[in-house]
Amino acid sequence: MKVIFSELAKAELDDATHYYEIEFEGLGQRFKENVRQAARRISEYPKAWSIESGEIRKCLLEKFPYKLLYSVEKDHIFIIAVAHLHRKPDYWMDDKQNPE
């Protein structure tokens, strides 16, 4: 199933990648690859992860303190946020963007 990232999710991914790259060369790219792998798993098994709120599901990254918040649409997966686990809970709810 196709995966679409919201503008918020794209910005969060870019910000975190940049931060990790500054901390340690190559770490940003490892973070980005970890997100890609999680998105690939979500596309293969969209309902495998637990519900965060309403119809929004969460997939925890394996090696970083982040989660992908997403919804399962009829023809795609919509990644709402690439959220840090220690950030204010539910911050993304006000910023939710749907491409339709």
C-alpha positions in Angstrom: 0.0 0.0 0.0 1.3 3.5 -0.8 2.6 5.6 2.1 2.1 9.4 2.1 3.7 11.7 4.7 2.0 14.9 5.8 3.8 18.1 5.6 4.2 18.0 9.4 5.7 14.5 9.3 8.1 15.5 6.5 9.3 18.5 8.5 9.7 16.4 11.7 11.6 13.8 9.7 13.9 16.4 8.2 14.5 18.2 11.6 15.3 15.0 13.5 17.6 13.7 10.7 19.4 17.0 10.8 19.7 16.9 14.6 21.1 13.4 14.6 23.5 14.1 11.8 24.9 17.1 13.8 25.2 14.8 16.9 27.1 12.1 15.1 28.0 11.8 11.4 25.9 9.1 9.8 23.3 8.9 12.6 20.9 11.1 10.8 20.9 8.7 7.8 20.4 5.7 10.1 17.4 7.5 11.6 16.0 8.2 8.2 16.5 4.5 7.2 14.8 3.4 10.4 11.8 5.5 9.5 11.7 4.1 6.0 11.8 0.5 7.4 8.9 1.3 9.8 6.9 2.8 6.9 7.6 -0.3 4.8 6.4 -2.5 7.7 3.3 -0.4 8.1 2.5 -0.6 4.4 2.7 -4.4 4.5 0.8 -4.8 7.8 -1.2 -1.6 8.3 -3.4 -2.8 11.2 -0.6 -4.6 13.1 0.1 -1.6 15.5 -1.9 -0.4 18.4 -4.4 2.5 18.3 -3.2 5.8 19.6 -6.4 7.8 19.4 -9.6 7.1 17.4 -8.5 5.7 14.0 -4.8 6.8 14.5 -2.3 4.1 15.0 1.3 4.3 16.3 4.4 2.4 15.2 7.4 2.7 17.5 10.8 3.0 15.9 13.2 0.3 16.9 16.3 2.3 17.6 15.2 5.8 18.2 12.7 7.4 20.7 10.2 8.2 18.0 6.9 6.9 16.7 5.1 7.1 13.4 1.4 8.2 13.9 -0.7 7.1 10.9 -4.1 6.4 9.6 -5.2 3.6 7.2 -7.1 5.1 4.3 -8.8 3.0 1.7 -5.9 3.3 -0.9 -2.9 4.5 1.1 -1.3 4.9 4.5 -1.2 8.5 5.7 1.7 9.3 8.1 0.5 12.2 10.3 3.6 12.7 12.4 7.1 11.5 13.2 6.7 12.2 16.9 9.4 12.2 19.6 8.3 10.0 22.5 9.1 12.6 25.1 7.3 15.5 23.4 4.0 16.9 24.7 1.4 14.1 24.1 -1.2 14.7 21.4 0.5 17.8 20.1 0.0 16.5 16.5 -3.8 16.4 16.9 -4.2 20.1 16.2 -1.8 19.9 13.2 -3.4 16.9 11.6 -3.3 17.3 7.8 -5.1 15.0 5.4 -4.3 15.2 1.7 -7.9 14.6 0.7 
